[in-house]
Amino acid sequence: MKTFIKWLLLVAVFSVNAQNSVSGKITDMLNNPLADVQINTPELHRGTTSKEDGTFILKNIPKRKIKINFSYLGYRTVSKIIDFSSENIVLNIQLKETAFKMDEVIISAPFNKLQSENVMKIERLSAKAIQKTGATTLAEGITNIAGVSQISTGASIGKPVIRGLSGNRVLVYTQGIRLENQQFGGEHGLGINDAGISSVEVIKGPASLLYGSDALGGVLYLNPEKFASDNDQEINFSHRYFGNTLGTNTSIGAKLSKENWKFLARGTYVNHSDYKIPTKQRVTNTRFNEKDFKTGAAYSKNSFTSEIRYNFNRSKLGLPEEGIGEQSTSKSLLEPYQVIDNHILSSHNHFFIGDSKLDLDLGYTFNDRQEFEEHHDHDEGEEDHDEDEHDEDHEEEGEGAALRMKLKTFSYNAKYHFPKIGNVEILSGVQGLHQTNTNFGEELLIPNATINDFGVFTTANYSWNKNSLQAGVRYDTRNIDTERHEISHEGDLHIFEAIDKSYNSFTTSLGFKTAITDNFTARINVASGFRAPNLAELSSNGVHHGTGRFEKGNNNLTNEKNTQFDLSLEYKTEHIELFANGFYNQLNDYIYISPTGEIEDEAPVFEYLQEDAKLYGGEFGFHLHPHPLDWLHLESSFETVIGEQDNGNYLPLIPANSWKNTLRTEFDVKNWLQQGYASLTLKSTFSQNNVSQFETKTPSYNLLNFGFGGDITINDIKFSANLSANNILDKKYIDHLSRLKADGILNQGRNIVLGINFKI
């Protein structure tokens, strides 16, 4: 291994010093110059923008074939593969207007192609689009993607659901590495702030071929914000105010880039009080606050690029137990609450070796999760002092934490791109992790454990005419080794037996994309996935206060495996876009939790079982941009999913069918408002009557949302502003996936959000 690393460093140090560059001019179809066009090289993670006269230059490009993308809002993306066999290339580009979204490069796919070129349809949503929705958290914001929902606990905790699958069945990637933060718990959210995120990509379906175990249901891939363009610098300030929670989200970032070196840093602070329901009452202890810091540095020189990023996030989350209890707008947490520290360090590297390429991603995450329940250091009648100071006292060295778990994960991912042979691209790689979980609190949810993963895979893509065929195979193994624990709780002895188990699986995928006509594209994909049982499912033996039940693990559980069939049809002309995405997902040995009817430690007992199951449904819709009303857009989408066990019971936590209709206008007002927009959205959620054994039915409801904003220029001051009003009519409703539904607690009422963003 040491020899291999030294070889990589030699490649970096002794790479050729040719100063290859590409320059040119970008215009529209009438030869008018276009400024601020984004010029990006996905392989190099570098880019620049065009000047006022449309000219651009990008230097220090390795001597090989490189794909360069030219993208600009309102215009079709142009992608060019350039052979840098000579040092200086001159390239002039014309962009054609389009009413629909930019054709973005998809990073989560194996070959980093444009969305229109991908065999698998992957949804993408920019951070700017998420913020326009007025979402309180990132998990809430991604629910604007058709087929994506969230299991929520109040306004602060959201767990993504992709086509009915959630928890450890949805893998989250951030900074190019997998996020591990004790995500097995029902009240455990993402732990990622949306500041410093440029976009979100969602793979809907098994992606185990590229990502291994836990990607059985799909992948949520978070792309970090880009560095500044070459020889540029930028300071950014943003602030959002949330009327419902009296909350704020303030972020400031700075970027500095030279031709070879790039730096960025961003700090964010979030603070919210309890959320208010339409009855004007507040749900006690749904308050939360968050501190987030992100920084990064990148270096690129000829045949080597490297990027290092670090993210620290501290979240303090109230856990509602009283429901509608003490009414307060205080932002100081009440017990019980969680304090979660998340450290993410990643290294992302590319080595260009002739016409081949080696990607090497290394990651280290450290998750420290504490849960505070009762005061153990106060006398019965002693008055509490300032709660913030009290929180800090409790957090020192875990003092007062009833539950504390530290999860350390080292991950690696190496991918080798073979030289392209005609129209065939081949990618092979190895991937794995080493993980330890250690308990420090007086209570135990899961035992101390060590987990090791290793996987090897290969995939190939063949393109001809307007068709693409992609196939791949992978083998994975996972070993789980736990310690034996004996925990005495209120006179009862709970024993966590030691486990030493290994799980392995083969997974495959096959996909085909074809352009039936110039306007009609079809994609057909079939893929298998797997998920090894997690620690909670194997070894739980006690009351889980976040769910209010006594959970018993089952160390006889086997791998979950699934096979999903996807059919995607897309018809697009200059003025209308139609899409239909259907899927059928067969799950073998689906793991679920079921009540036994017993009571232990004053809580109902639930145990983990397995049963074959299936999910099926899809997303369907259109986007109309009528001529000559170029300022008008009408978007409509319907999504449905049904989940059933083979024994006839319905699966739990399946989102209700929904229909979303948006009327959006785009406009400019003289020179002071550019890229202005106004939107009105009606989201109709149907009743959910297909419920599992321990769920209740949920009635239908309709929510009306409004948005307005744009880029504003006043004298020499430029900034963007947006106003959103969600649940305008203050509708009383309960979402089927709300964890507060069992207590009859309503979801959030009207929420008016005002946001501003300055670039200096």
Stockholm file with secondary structure:
# STOCKHOLM 1.0

chainA/1-760         MKTFIKWLLLVAVFSVNAQNSVSGKITDMLNNPLADVQINTPELHRGTTSKEDGTFILKNIPKRKIKINFSYLGYRTVSKIIDFSSENIVLNIQLKETAFKMDEVIISAPFNKLQSENVMKIERLSAKAIQKTGATTLAEGITNIAGVSQISTGASIGKPVIRGLSGNRVLVYTQGIRLENQQFGGEHGLGINDAGISSVEVIKGPASLLYGSDALGGVLYLNPEKFASDNDQEINFSHRYFGNTLGTNTSIGAKLSKENWKFLARGTYVNHSDYKIPTKQRVTNTRFNEKDFKTGAAYSKNSFTSEIRYNFNRSKLGLPEEGIGEQSTSKSLLEPYQVIDNHILSSHNHFFIGDSKLDLDLGYTFNDRQEFEEHHDHDEGEEDHDEDEHDEDHEEEGEGAALRMKLKTFSYNAKYHFPKIGNVEILSGVQGLHQTNTNFGEELLIPNATINDFGVFTTANYSWNKNSLQAGVRYDTRNIDTERHEISHEGDLHIFEAIDKSYNSFTTSLGFKTAITDNFTARINVASGFRAPNLAELSSNGVHHGTGRFEKGNNNLTNEKNTQFDLSLEYKTEHIELFANGFYNQLNDYIYISPTGEIEDEAPVFEYLQEDAKLYGGEFGFHLHPHPLDWLHLESSFETVIGEQDNGNYLPLIPANSWKNTLRTEFDVKNWLQQGYASLTLKSTFSQNNVSQFETKTPSYNLLNFGFGGDITINDIKFSANLSANNILDKKYIDHLSRLKADGILNQGRNIVLGINFKI
#=GR chainA/1-760 SS CHHHHHHHHHHHHTCCCCCEEEEEEEEETTCCBCSSCEEEETTTTEEEECCTTSEEEEEEECSSEEEEEEECTTBCCEEEEEECSSSEEECCEEECBCSSCCCCBCSSSTTCCBGGGCSSCCEEEEHHHHHHTTCSSHHHHGGGSTTEEEEEETTTEEEEEETTBCGGGEEEEETTEECCSCTTSTTCCCCCCSTTEEEEEEEESCCHHHHCTTCSSEEEEEEECCCCCTTEEEEEEEEEEETTTTEEEEEEEEEEECSSEEEEEEEEEEEECCCBCTTSCBCTTCCEEEEEEEEEEEEEETTEEEEEEEEEEEEEEECCCSSSCSCCCCCSCCSSEEEEEEEEEEEEEEEEETTEEEEEEEEEEEEEEEEECSCSSSCTTCCCCCHHHHHHHHHGGGTTEEEEEEEEEEEEEEEEECCCBTTEEEEEEEEEEEEEEEECSSSCSSCCEEEEEEEEEEEEEEEETTEEEEEEEEEEEEEEEECCEEEEETTEEEEECCCEEEEEEEEEEEEEEEESSSSEEEEEEEEEEEECCCHHHHHCEEEETTTTEEEECCTTCCCEEEEEEEEEEEEECSSEEEEEEEEEEEEEEEEEEEEEEEEETTEEEEEEEEEEEEEEEEEEEEEECCSSCTTEEEEEEEEEEEEEETTSCBCSSCCCCEEEEEEEEEEEETTTEEEEEEEEEEEEECCBCCCCTTCCCBCCEEEEEEEEEEEEEETTEEEEEEEEEESTTCCCCCCTTBTTGGGTCCCCCCEEEEEEEEEC
#=GC SS_cons         CHHHHHHHHHHHHTCCCCCEEEEEEEEETTCCBCSSCEEEETTTTEEEECCTTSEEEEEEECSSEEEEEEECTTBCCEEEEEECSSSEEECCEEECBCSSCCCCBCSSSTTCCBGGGCSSCCEEEEHHHHHHTTCSSHHHHGGGSTTEEEEEETTTEEEEEETTBCGGGEEEEETTEECCSCTTSTTCCCCCCSTTEEEEEEEESCCHHHHCTTCSSEEEEEEECCCCCTTEEEEEEEEEEETTTTEEEEEEEEEEECSSEEEEEEEEEEEECCCBCTTSCBCTTCCEEEEEEEEEEEEEETTEEEEEEEEEEEEEEECCCSSSCSCCCCCSCCSSEEEEEEEEEEEEEEEEETTEEEEEEEEEEEEEEEEECSCSSSCTTCCCCCHHHHHHHHHGGGTTEEEEEEEEEEEEEEEEECCCBTTEEEEEEEEEEEEEEEECSSSCSSCCEEEEEEEEEEEEEEEETTEEEEEEEEEEEEEEEECCEEEEETTEEEEECCCEEEEEEEEEEEEEEEESSSSEEEEEEEEEEEECCCHHHHHCEEEETTTTEEEECCTTCCCEEEEEEEEEEEEECSSEEEEEEEEEEEEEEEEEEEEEEEEETTEEEEEEEEEEEEEEEEEEEEEECCSSCTTEEEEEEEEEEEEEETTSCBCSSCCCCEEEEEEEEEEEETTTEEEEEEEEEEEEECCBCCCCTTCCCBCCEEEEEEEEEEEEEETTEEEEEEEEEESTTCCCCCCTTBTTGGGTCCCCCCEEEEEEEEEC
//
